[in-house]
Amino acid sequence: MTKSDRAVVRTARLLVRPPRGADRDRFVGLFRDEAFMVHAGVLTEQEAGDRFDHMVAFCRTVPFGKQPVVELSSGLVVGYTGVDHIAFEGRTWLEWGYRLVPECRGLGYATEAGQALLATAHQTYTGELLAIIAPENRASQNVCHKLGFTFWKQAPVAGDARNLYTRSVGAEWLLTHT
Ligand SMILES: CC(C)(COP(=O)(O)OP(=O)(O)OC[C@H]1O[C@@H](n2cnc3c(N)ncnc32)[C@H](O)[C@@H]1OP(=O)(O)O)[C@@H](O)C(=O)NCCC(=O)NCCS
């Protein structure tokens, strides 16, 4: 088994795995698609390419970085889940996020993929994770709760009111929850 095989997480319906060069066109297309980028805004071609390159580089250092979610039944990349760095209130956080193509929403995929990748987070990192969600985004907040995050506070993020959630992962959490 190669190192990259070990990084692949499989669930009943999904694969969650590090991005590859072959995913580039798919992600550049998704990052430029209004329906996929709802609540965030579409990127330009250049920004989308840069975002994909960042995703690849970040996942080389953080194994639970934002990465493709592949639907087993279709073989398609249907979204992403995982963390990226974000600066908030003077501190650099690992921010957990997820995003699916519209036809794959409402099926529980974000929770299924997130729970699987959180297992990788527990094995490789000890600390706190942050989630930042628009108050009106009920679906995302439901997923966030199902992933074990708890509400912290509402605060402005880049000028917009956002609900912030946190959860801890790693050695300390495993000691008290297993
Ligand atoms: C947010 C998102 C990832 C959720 O993923 P998902 O796999 O569709 O989530 P689920 O199927 O588990 O649904 C989550 C919950 O929200 C509920 N829900 C779904 N759409 C909803 C809506 N429009 N309003 C309220 N609740 C909704 C579901 O019934 C489910 O509730 P349950 O936990 O009680 O069963 C997905 O909708 C998405 O990609 N949205 C666009 C991008 C986005 O908002 N990303 C998050 C940015 S913070």
The ligand as a Tripos MOL2 file, in Angstrom:
@<TRIPOS>MOLECULE
LIG
   48    50     1     0     0
SMALL
NO_CHARGES

@<TRIPOS>ATOM
      1 C1        -24.1950   22.7270    3.5480 C.3       1 LIG1
      2 C2        -24.0710   21.4130    2.7840 C.3       1 LIG1
      3 C3        -22.6060   21.0270    2.6750 C.3       1 LIG1
      4 C4        -24.8320   20.3760    3.6140 C.3       1 LIG1
      5 O1        -24.4870   19.0950    3.1400 O.3       1 LIG1
      6 P1        -25.5630   17.9280    2.9660 P.3       1 LIG1
      7 O2        -24.8270   16.6810    2.7660 O.co2     1 LIG1
      8 O3        -26.5120   18.3730    1.9140 O.co2     1 LIG1
      9 O4        -26.2490   17.9330    4.3620 O.3       1 LIG1
     10 P2        -27.3400   16.9130    4.8970 P.3       1 LIG1
     11 O5        -27.9690   16.1440    3.7850 O.co2     1 LIG1
     12 O6        -26.7190   16.1290    6.0080 O.co2     1 LIG1
     13 O7        -28.3920   17.9040    5.4790 O.3       1 LIG1
     14 C5        -28.0510   18.6030    6.6370 C.3       1 LIG1
     15 C6        -29.2720   18.9060    7.4470 C.3       1 LIG1
     16 O8        -29.7780   20.1560    7.0000 O.3       1 LIG1
     17 C7        -31.1220   20.0010    6.6090 C.3       1 LIG1
     18 N1        -31.3230   20.8860    5.4860 N.ar      1 LIG1
     19 C8        -30.9700   20.6620    4.2110 C.ar      1 LIG1
     20 N2        -31.2800   21.7500    3.4850 N.ar      1 LIG1
     21 C9        -31.8280   22.6420    4.3410 C.ar      1 LIG1
     22 C10       -32.3560   23.9450    4.2050 C.ar      1 LIG1
     23 N3        -32.3760   24.5630    3.0170 N.pl3     1 LIG1
     24 N4        -32.8370   24.5790    5.2990 N.ar      1 LIG1
     25 C11       -32.8280   23.9520    6.5060 C.ar      1 LIG1
     26 N5        -32.3230   22.7280    6.6980 N.ar      1 LIG1
     27 C12       -31.8460   22.0810    5.6190 C.ar      1 LIG1
     28 C13       -31.2880   18.5450    6.2790 C.3       1 LIG1
     29 O9        -32.6400   18.1470    6.4280 O.3       1 LIG1
     30 C14       -30.4180   17.9110    7.3190 C.3       1 LIG1
     31 O10       -31.0900   17.9150    8.5500 O.3       1 LIG1
     32 P3        -30.9200   16.7530    9.6160 P.3       1 LIG1
     33 O11       -29.5090   16.8880   10.1120 O.co2     1 LIG1
     34 O12       -31.9040   17.0620   10.6850 O.co2     1 LIG1
     35 O13       -31.1490   15.4800    8.8940 O.co2     1 LIG1
     36 C15       -24.6780   21.4860    1.3790 C.3       1 LIG1
     37 O14       -26.0240   21.8510    1.4820 O.3       1 LIG1
     38 C16       -23.9530   22.4870    0.4910 C.2       1 LIG1
     39 O15       -23.0040   22.1600   -0.1960 O.2       1 LIG1
     40 N6        -24.4420   23.7350    0.5110 N.am      1 LIG1
     41 C17       -23.8250   24.8110   -0.2780 C.3       1 LIG1
     42 C18       -22.4380   25.1970    0.2390 C.3       1 LIG1
     43 C19       -22.4580   25.5540    1.7100 C.2       1 LIG1
     44 O16       -23.3960   26.1660    2.2160 O.2       1 LIG1
     45 N7        -21.3730   25.1500    2.3910 N.am      1 LIG1
     46 C20       -21.1900   25.4690    3.7830 C.3       1 LIG1
     47 C21       -20.6950   26.8740    3.9250 C.3       1 LIG1
     48 S1        -20.5370   27.2620    5.6640 S.3       1 LIG1
@<TRIPOS>BOND
     1     1     2 1
     2     2     3 1
     3     2     4 1
     4     2    36 1
     5     4     5 1
     6     5     6 1
     7     6     7 2
     8     6     8 1
     9     6     9 1
    10     9    10 1
    11    10    11 2
    12    10    12 1
    13    10    13 1
    14    13    14 1
    15    14    15 1
    16    15    16 1
    17    15    30 1
    18    16    17 1
    19    17    18 1
    20    17    28 1
    21    18    19 ar
    22    18    27 ar
    23    19    20 ar
    24    20    21 ar
    25    21    22 ar
    26    21    27 ar
    27    22    23 1
    28    22    24 ar
    29    24    25 ar
    30    25    26 ar
    31    26    27 ar
    32    28    29 1
    33    28    30 1
    34    30    31 1
    35    31    32 1
    36    32    33 2
    37    32    34 1
    38    32    35 1
    39    36    37 1
    40    36    38 1
    41    38    39 2
    42    38    40 1
    43    40    41 1
    44    41    42 1
    45    42    43 1
    46    43    44 2
    47    43    45 1
    48    45    46 1
    49    46    47 1
    50    47    48 1
@<TRIPOS>SUBSTRUCTURE
     1 LIG1         1 GROUP 0 **** ****
